[in-house]
Amino acid sequence: MKKVLSGIMILLSLTAFSQANDYSNLWHSIDSLEVAGKVATANEQTVSLMKKSLKAKDFEHYIKSKIYHYRLYQINHENSNQYILKDINTAIGKLPAPFKNVLLSYKAKILMDYFRHNRWQIRERSQINNPDNKDLDTWSLKTLKDSIQATFEASIKNEEVLIETPNSEIITLLAQNPVNRKYQPSLYDLLSRRLLDYYSESSFFTSEFSDSQFGFPKEQLFSPGVEFYNLQIDPEKSSSSRALKQYQRLESLHAKKEETEALIFWTLERLKFAKNELNNDAANKNFTAAMEKLSEKYQEQKIQAMINFASAYHYYELGKETNLDGEMENPEYLTKSYELLERITSKYANTASAQHAIRLKAKITAPHLNSKIQGFLASGEPGRIFVSYKNIDTLYYKVFQVSRNFLKGISYRDRHAYVRKKQEISKIVLL
């Protein structure tokens, strides 16, 4: 019996390898045809691959070929929206979860793109009581927005299946950033990310977060763990409320599964969301306090690098703020940011956060110089030049008298050579 089973397993493995190799050759052929400009032939092969993968119930390749087909179809067909909408609805009906969820999310994205490209024409359409579901050109603004929201929200249904589906292969179908793959381990995470991005779209939601009433002090949105999960949030009040409800679900899910990296990732995303949406001094203070507690809780653990980088970036943003005179209001925050970044690069050198820290340190320490002069200066009267600088010890500043049309004859390439030829009039040394 064992020998028979071993033989079957080897046969299945060889068959799977053969199919994978066959698909690889087909995709290579399609890509080569597209690069050569033979779009129609590439599309024909894509349709053939689509039929083959559906018959074999290889739904990942089926979805990928569908997405390719739509893109290639659009190149040679101007009015492709109706065809794609009808076809994608048919395809969704053929697929089981979790694959239908991927295509639902993709459909929502297609509808969003249609809205962005046609928003002004759509605004002029009148509301139709019974719009044709297969004809986008009959949809009013409300019908389109409602459909986008319903499709995105439908994409995260079948939650248990989505949670148990790893993101390893499907992530490429959704064009997600692979850097964050380990922080979003399931398909539920990936589809939730796309849903949350939609909730943050100002084109679709106009209500102000600060006006939302939650029935509890807003500083509780920065609460840790269970305190946040247990907040009673009505998702019907606003898109922000819906987003917070989804953050509750994601954080409680990963806490229950003891997936620390994913839990911290979504906790940081929620804290940043609340801070940015509230956008006031109180929110900044609450965010800072929450980050300090979180860093202390995970002290000496690798995940602390990601927490500290989020804090460092927060300080960096605060440190950049200037007053009406162009002076930095809180330069001490840049110092705090730099100290945290130094800690990350020295203590957690082999992490993605350390790479982010290196880039941010370069921004903070980069030399910066800017100067402004009054638009109009009266003849014979003194004028003022405002000079702002950062990370510069000594500045040599030259002033020349030039004609009104000076800049029209000078390009960026030869401006430097022109300045060198001119006599220095003034020299400013900044200590």
Secondary structure as UniProt FT lines:
FT   HELIX           2..35
FT   TURN            36..37
FT   HELIX           39..55
FT   TURN            56..57
FT   HELIX           59..76
FT   HELIX           81..94
FT   TURN            97..98
FT   HELIX           99..123
FT   TURN            133..134
FT   HELIX           136..138
FT   HELIX           141..154
FT   TURN            155..156
FT   HELIX           159..164
FT   TURN            168..169
FT   HELIX           170..172
FT   TURN            173..175
FT   HELIX           178..183
FT   HELIX           187..199
FT   TURN            202..204
FT   HELIX           209..211
FT   HELIX           218..222
FT   HELIX           225..229
FT   TURN            235..236
FT   HELIX           239..256
FT   TURN            257..258
FT   HELIX           260..278
FT   HELIX           281..297
FT   TURN            298..300
FT   TURN            302..303
FT   HELIX           304..319
FT   TURN            324..325
FT   HELIX           331..347
FT   TURN            349..350
FT   HELIX           352..365
FT   STRAND          368..373
FT   TURN            379..380
FT   STRAND          385..390
FT   TURN            404..405
FT   HELIX           406..409
FT   HELIX           412..421
//
